[in-house]
Amino acid sequence: MAVRTDQDRRMGGGAEKLLTLGEAARRLELPADDVESMIRRGELPSFRLGGSLVRVRAKDVDAVRRKKTPKRSATFWERLVDFFYFNDFYIVVLLILLTLLTIILAL
């Protein structure tokens, strides 16, 4: 039988489920590095046990998961506009080279 300490009472009890970084990452469907970054930025509260072990409350992970909104995928036209925006230099150079090649071969 476990004995509750004063520290357990102050923290709201000792029966709370604590997760490792790997378990939290699986629940959030993110890499463990991203979960560590969230902890460093203060987006996900965590505890250090023994100085090196990091644990996260299951309820905090679930709260972050509920807040996380799915990203909307870009439409075909948005992707096409992005393609031309980021590759316009290469497209212009290709057109110039094709024009020069056509002139040279016509001679």
Secondary structure by P-SEA (a helix, b strand, c coil): cccccaaaaaaccccbbbbcaaaaaaaacccaaaaaaaaaaccbbbbbccccbbbbbaaaaaaaaaabbbbbbbcaaaaaaaaaaacaaaaaaaaaaaaaaaaaaac
